[in-house]
Amino acid sequence: MTRDASVDWDDIFLTAALEPDRWLESLDMLARHTGARCGQLIGIGGARNIPFNLVSNFDADHIQEFIEIDGGSPIVNFRVAANEELCARGFYDPIVHEKHYDDVKSRLASDRYEQWCEDLDIPFGCQTNLVVDRVGLIGFATLRGRKDGRTTATQRRVFAKAAQAARRAVRLQERLEGQQAKLLAGAFEGIGIAAFILDARGQLLSHTTGAEAHLRQGDIRVQHGLLEASGRPFSLAQAVSALTSDPGMAHVRFAIDSPGGRPPIHLEGFRLPVRPWSLGKLPFAILVCRKPARDRAGIGAFLGAIYGLTPAEADVAMRLYEGKSRGLIAEERAVTSETLKSQIKRIYDKMGLSGEGDLIRGLAPLMH
């Protein structure tokens, strides 16, 4: 059954771009208006890797099963195979549907994905690409059961209209994610820290003017968006790889050699709190080139700008970093232990931390 196609898709999907937690709600709306069981948004390639696979009305365990059967492979997945065939012919954003699936199934190396779809009752549907770029692709789809039947021409027209709005929304969200790197660099700038901001692939997103000085002097080079410099105990490229690989390292410390006989530059790298998912444009890690001054006002402003901490919460965070007990902090700030406990919980929630150890690691590039 297809519902009224006069729905404002721009409103639905642009809301999701501004509030990414609402993508599943928007995908569910897509499914309901096209008579499907599920709506899907999936990112494949580079920083867009599964777990960027949002499916409405779908159990998370099934997503893990999809990964285990290598469900993203074009030699296994008839949806991916059909899409790749059309892309190879120069058609990058057509509406791919059951006819295209039928055409490629006989050429697949395995039927395990087809059987998985039968087991979950999602053998039918349609799809398109919202983005195809050097990072990979972002796909948009509906998944349908036997009872739903194959997509009709009318349902595909509704889907195509929704896809146009979703494509605009994805591009907006990518731009918003990219702006966060500039905001982060600006915040470091404000407290006098030379820093490089990296994405999940280790690509340079933004940097401060202090970091720019190292680039101009040739201490650090940028090749194809990646930072390079010899160093010890490992090179800059190796340090970035350690920060961005899985499981990798949450913190690295090393020194790079400066040309012209100048003293080596000591660097530290830190992973940022991880979001549940992103389009691949969010800041993932930072590299700090020198120790910042202990400017509590500037650090407090930084924590407010980046994490939304209030001045009181920022002050509590800095006191915890300094190793003060909770009892002493409550006494110094003239608050009850319950008030302090609530403040600490809000600090952890806003910064995406699991405990005091994470807080210490998160503040280290600012405080020491």
Secondary structure, 3 states (H helix, E strand, C coil): CCCCCCCCHHHHHHHHHHCHHHHHHHHHHHHHHCCCCEEEEEEECCCCCCCCEEECCCCHHHHHHHHHCCCCCCCCCHHHHHHHHHHHCCCCCCCECHHHHHHHHCCCCCCHHHHHHHHHCCCEEEEEEEEEECCEEEEEEEEECCCCCCCCHHHHHHHHHHHHHHHHHHHHHHHHHHHHHHHHHHHHHHCCCCEEEECCCCCEEEECHHHHHHHHCCCCEEECCEEECCEECCCHHHHHHHHHCCCCCCEEEEEECCHHHCCCEEEEEEECCCCCCCCCCCCCEEEECCCCCCCHHHHHHHHHHHHCCCHHHHHHHHHHHCCCCHHHHHHHHCCCHHHHHHHHHHHHHHHCCCCHHHHHHHHHHHHC
